Amino acid sequence: MGTTLPSDEAGELRRHLGVFDAVVIGLGSMIGAGIFAALTPAAVAGGSGLLLGLALAAVVAYCNATSSARLAVRYPQSGGTYVYGRERLGDFWGYLAGWGFVVGKTASCAAMALTVGSYVWPRQAHPVAVAAVVALTAVNYVGVRKSAWLTRGIVAVVLAALAAVVTACLTGGTAAVAHLDIGSDAAFGGVLQAAGLLFFAFAGYARIATLGEEVRDPKRTIPRAIPLALGITLVVYAAVAVAVLLVLGPARLAHTTAPLAEAVRAAGVPSLVPLVRVGAALAALGSLLALILGVSRTTLAMARDRHLPHALAAVHPRFQVPHRAELAVGAVVAILAATTDVRGAIGFSSFGVLAYYAVANASAWTLTPAEGRPARIVPLLGTAGCLVLAFALPFASVLWGAAVIVAGAAAYGLRRAVAHRA
């Protein structure tokens, strides 16, 4: 005798996001605190090869975006690569992708929250970070449409701040333009590590795919929104990177903790520093908002398949959001934000995100032409690029990231063994 679950347990999410809102959510995920913080470690790793690293990261991101878009059209469900891996490669690979995403992006949420705290009130960064997590979890709880409107405003302010930085660097009257010799003294390994670090700043376009159940006409909306959001982000990042390098040069850039603020000072426009600080804080808030949104949707998908506690699969009957998953994610992120540091969280997150996208590209490889398979070179380059960049990261990031992925795989095997004996 079958049982019909109440809408709170088995309800469908409401489809009401169009192309514009989907692009804005993608921009809010990508154009975040990464561009305010990632340039310095990338300069340390790659020196004058920073721009080459940016280009390499963009190529890998393009492959990932194309593969994700084709798969999202085929499987317009919440969960992103968790769903794609499960359907195309098998249950284990879907689980592993979902595990890497949830764990890695939860750490990324903590990093974004701490970035907010460090810009808003440096001496009380941890309490401010926790407060930011609580506030944005509440915004997501009452509905994704409100999240989209808030993200739209944040993206507008951040883009204005970045435009001011670029303009000041290129036109500042008192700044001596630094000598820029792109890549001539950069070791190949350093360029790869810079690319891996800069990829962290791109990894937001999949947020559109993880919202597959809340997008209107996903076959039309998702393939348009993902590459459009990625293209806009690449143009913005390239302009900012070139402008900052022209003013500071790679050596000076590698020794500053606030590269964009230092750049406008060097350009002779110190009055823009407060705007940069506000822009950085808002950028981190925008990223945190979209990250909590995406992690909760993947948690929902995994809970539906009982890879995570099934209670997290509930959809709120009024707000039509995975409210228990959002509260659980918010609680874990708040604990991490109160106890961890930004550097550790970012390094840990990068490895998990690249592993996640490697599964996405491998899944896209299995599509047939009738299913919209991209050119073979796209998923091949994407898979190889993700693996290379993941293992080019700093050793500690590789060690801890690999350990957590292996732990997740072991947990999966143990659960299957117990189920088989039962």
N, C-alpha and C positions, 0 to 999 in steps of 0.2 A: 504493500500500500504506500503510494507516494505521499510526500509531505510538501506543502507549499510554504516556502519561507516567507516571512513578512518582508515588506519593502526595506526595512532597516537592515536586514541581513543580506538580501539578494537584489536590492534595487539597482537600477541603472542610473548612471550619472547623466545630467542634463546637458544636451548639446546646444551651446549658444555662443561659442567663440568663433569669430570670423577671421579672415586673413590678417587684418590689421591688429586685432588683439593678440593673435598667435605670434605675429612678428614682434610685437612689443614685449610679450613674455619672454621670447627668445633673446631679445636685446637686453632685457632686464637681467637675464641669466648670464650673458656673456660680457656685456659692457658693465662690469662691476668693479669690485675692489682690485681685481687682478691687474688691470692696467695701471693702477696707482701704486702697486707694490711689486709686481713681477719683473719690472724692468731692471731693478737693481740686482737681484740674484742672477738674472739672465746675463747681465753685463759681467758679473763676476765669473760666470761659467764660460761665456763665449767671447768676451771682449768686444772687439770691433766686428765680430761675426754675429752680433745680436740680431741684425736685420736678416742675415741668412737663416738664423734660427727661427725668426718670425715667419719667414717665407716657408720654411720646411713644416712648421707647425700648421700653417694655413693649408698646405697641400694635404696633410694627414686629416685635418679637420674637414676639408672639402670632401675627401673620400668617405669619411664617416657620415657627413651630412647627407651625401647622395645615397649611401647604403641605407641609412636610417629612414630617409624620405620614402624610398621604394618599399621598404618593409612596413612602414607605417600605413601606407595606402593598402597594402595587402592585409594588414592586421591592425585596424583602427580601434585598438583597445588600450586601456590604461595598463602601464607596465613597461612599455618600450622594449628594450632588448631582452628583458626577462621573458616576454611573450615570444619575441622573434626566435631566440635561441631554443626555447622549448618546442616551438612548432617546426623549426627547420633542422635543428641538430639533435634534439632529444631533451628529455626532462633535466638531465644533469647539467647540460650546458646552459639551459635557461636559468636554472637555479644558481649556477655559479655567476652568471652575469648579474642576476638580481642581487646576489650576496655582495658582489663587488661594488655595485652601485649604491646599495643602501648603506653599507659600512663606509665606503669612501666618501660619499656625499654627506653623510652625517658628520664626518670629520670636517668636511668643507664648510658645512653650516656653522660649526663652531669657530672655524677660522674667520668667516665673514662676520660673525657676531663680535669676535674679539677685535676685528678691524674697526668696527663701529665704535667700540669702547675706547680704542687707542686714539681715535681722532676726536671723539666728543669729549672725553674726560680721561686723559691718560693715567692719572693716579688712581682712578676707580674703574679701570677697563673691564674687569671681570663682572662687577655688579651691573654695569651698563650693558654688557653683552647679554647677561641673563635677562635683563629687562627687555631688550630688543627681541630676544627669542619669544618671550611670553607675549609681547604685543603683536608680533607678526603671526604667531600661531593663532591668536584670536581672530585676526583679519582673515586668515585662510579658513578658519572654522565656519565663519558665517557666509562663505560662498566665494567661488573662484571669480565671479564677475567683479566683486569688490576688489579682489586682488589685482585683476587686470587694470582697473581704473587707477589704483594706487601706483602700480608699476609704471603706467603711462606717464604719470607726473614725475616719478623719480627719474625715468629715462630722459625726459626733457631737460631736467635740471643738470643731470650728469653730462649730457651732450653739450649743453651750453658751457659748462665748466671746462670741458676738454677743448672746445673750440677756442675759448679764451686763452688756454695754455698754448695751443698751437699758434694762435695769432701773436701772442706776446713773444714767443720764442723766435718767430720768423721776422718780426718787425721791431723788436725791442731795440731802442736806439743806443743803449749803453753797453750792450753785450757784445763781446768779441766772439765771433763764430768759431767753434772748435774745429780742428782738422778732423775730417771723417774719412778714414780709409777702410772701406767695408771689407771685412773678412781677411785682410792680408796677413794678420798676425794671429789668426784664430786657429786653434787645433780642431781637427774634425770632431774629436770626442767632446770638446767644449761646445761646439755648435750644436751637437746632438743634445747635450744636457740643457743648453739654453732653449732649444726647441721644446724639450719635455716640460720645462718650467713655464714657458710661454703658452704651451697647450692648455695649461690649467686655466688660463684666462679666456680661452675659446670654448671650453667644454660646457656649453649651455644650450646649444641648439636642440639636443635630444629632449629638453624639457617640453618642447612642442609635441614630440612624438609620445611622451608619457601622458599627455593630456588627450590622447586619441578618442576617448569616449565623450569628451566635452567640446569637441570641435565640430562646427557645422560643415557638412559636405566634406569629410576628411579626404576623399580621393582628389579633390580639387585644392583644398586649403593647405594641407600639410606639405605637398611637393612644392608649393609656391612659398610658403612661409619659411621653411627651413633654409633653403639657399639664399633667400632674400635677407634674412636676419644675419646669416653668416657673412654675406657680402658687405653689408653695411658695417658690421663689426670689424672686418679686415681693413676696410678703408680708414675707419677711425683709428685703429691701432697703429697702422702704418704711418699715418700722419703724425700721431703723437710720438711714436718712436723716433722718427726722422727728426722732428722738431727738437726733442730733448737731446738727442745725440749731437745735433749741430751746435747746440749751446754748451752742453757739458762735456761732450766727448766721452768715450767708453771708460776711461780711467776714473774720471771724476764721478761719473754715473755709478760706478761700482762701489763707491765709498760714501754714498748718501742713503739715509734711511727713508727720505721722503723725496723721491726723484722729481716729481712734478712741481712740488713747492720749491725745491732748490733751483729748478730750471727757470721758473718765473722770477725768482730773485736774481739769478745770474743774467737774465734778460733785462734787468733794470726796472721790473714792474712788481715790487714787493707788495703793492696794494692788492694784488690778486691772490696772495697766499691764503687769506680767510676763505675766499671762494673755492680754492682748491681743497681746503680742509672740509668744507661743507659738501663739496662734490664727492670726495672720497667716502665720507660717512654715508651719504645717500646712495652711492654706488654699492657699498657693502650691504646696506639695507635692501636694495633692489635684488641683489644676488641672493641674500638670505631668504627673502620672500619667495622667490621662484624655486630655490633649492628645497625649502620645506614642502612646497607644493609638489615638486617632482618626487621626492623621497617618499612622501606619504602615498602617492599613487602607485609606486612600485611596491611598497609595503602592502597596499590593498590587494594588488594582483597576486603577490606571493601568499598572502593570507587566504585568498580564495582557493588556492591550490594546497593549502595546509602546510606550506614550507615554513610559514610563520604562524603564530597562534590564530586560529580561525576567527576569534572574537574581533580581530583587527579588520575583518572584511566588511564590517557594518557600514552602511551608507545612511546618513542622517535623513529622516523622512521629510524634514522641512527644508534644510539647506542643501540637500543633495550632494554632500561631500563625505569622504571617508573619515568621519569625525574621530573615531577611536584611533585610527592610524595616525592622524595628525596630532592628536594629544600625546600619543606614545613617542612619536618622533620629536615633538617639541620638548618633552620631558628629558629624553636622552641628550638632545643638543644642549639644553640648559645646564645639565650636569657637566658635560664636556667643556662648555664655555666657562664654567666656574673653576675648572681644575686644570686645563691644558694651556699650551702656548700656540701662537699662530704658526711658527715655523714647523713644529712637529705635525700639526694638523694638516697643513698644505702638502708636505711631503708624503704623508700617509695617503691622503686623498688622491694624489696624482696617479699613483700606481693602480689603485682600484678603478679609477675612471678609464685609464688606458686599457686595462683588462676587459672592462665592460664593452668598449668600442671594438676591441679585437673580436669579440663574440658577435657583435653586430655585423661586421664586415664578413666574417665567416658564414653567417646566416644568409647575407645577401648573395654570396657566391652560389648558393644552392637554388636561387630563384630561376625559374624557366623564363624564356623570352615572353611567353604568354602572360606571365605574372609580373612583367615589368622589370626584368633583370637589367641592372646597369651594365655598361661595358666591363668585360672581365678584369681589365686592368684596375678598375676602381676598387672593388673589394680586395683584390690581391695587394695593391699598394697600401690600402687602409690597414689590413691585418698586419702586414710586415712592419709598417710604420709605427703602429701602436706598440708592438712588441719591442721594436728597437728603442723607441723613446722611453718605454717603461723601464727597460734595463739600463738605460743611459742615465737615469736619475741618480742622485747621491746614494751611496751604498746603504745608509741607514734606512732610507725610504724604500729601497728595493727589498731589504731584509725584512722589515716589518710588514710591508705590503704583501710580499710572498707568503710570509708566515700566516697572515690572516686569511688569505685565499685558500691556503692548504688546510687551515683549521675549518673553514667553511665546507670544503670538500669532504673532510673527515666527518663532520657532523651530518652531512647528507648521507654518506655511506652508512653511518651508524643507524640513522633513522630508517633507512631502507632495510638494513639487516634485521632490526627489531620488528618492522612491519612484516617481513617475510616469515620470521619465526612465529609470529602471531597468527 
